[in-house]
Amino acid sequence: MIKKATFIAVAATALAGCVLSSGTRYHVVDPYLFFDRAARGGQFPVVVIGEPFPGKQPYVEAAIIDAMNRQFPRAGGSFGAVQDAGGLHSRYVVVFNAPGRPLAQSICANTASIAPGVGTGAGDTIYASAAYCGDGPYSSSWVSFPNPGSPDSPEFHDAMMRLVMESIPREPDPNERKGNDPKVP
């Protein structure tokens, strides 16, 4: 009985920091083709809307920038948080806990008017949506995960890495591949 209780406690602890759900949507066949070129063209803007941890926004932005630098090291650290994309063509937008969970088309078309979400309490779920925007959205994703308590936590960094990996996929849309060769789009 003790072994069973220990297993359940370990499993519950391991699952507590996990992403509860996530998903990716391709809006073009290969969003990475656009991203790779744009990211190497200089400062690539990252817009963060909403404060999952009120008063700790620089740490939230740093976690997202860190995930982008780890996922895309060839970009040479060209990612930078900006308050307003101000009509910039290519940008990465992350929205936390937005009311009504806006679609990627709305996030890209109306970045400046997206309502910021509210902070979360202990035990609450954090919802994050991301869109890689250019001529509309190229790709988008979302994640939900239990509030880890701090943007410095490994769980928050892992969730942001998952969000970045899924919202800017490195391969073409698997639903658009022709034939059985996964390397041929």
ABEGO torsion letter per residue (X at the ends): XAAAAAAAAAAAAAAAABBABBBBBBABABAAAAAAAAAAAEBBBBBBBEBABBGAAAAAAAAAAAAAAAABAAAGGABBBBABAGGBABBBBBBBGBBGGBBAAAAAAAAAABBBBBBBBBGBBBBBBBBBBBBEBABBBBBBBBBAGBAABAAAAAAAAAAAAAABBABBBAAABBEABAABX
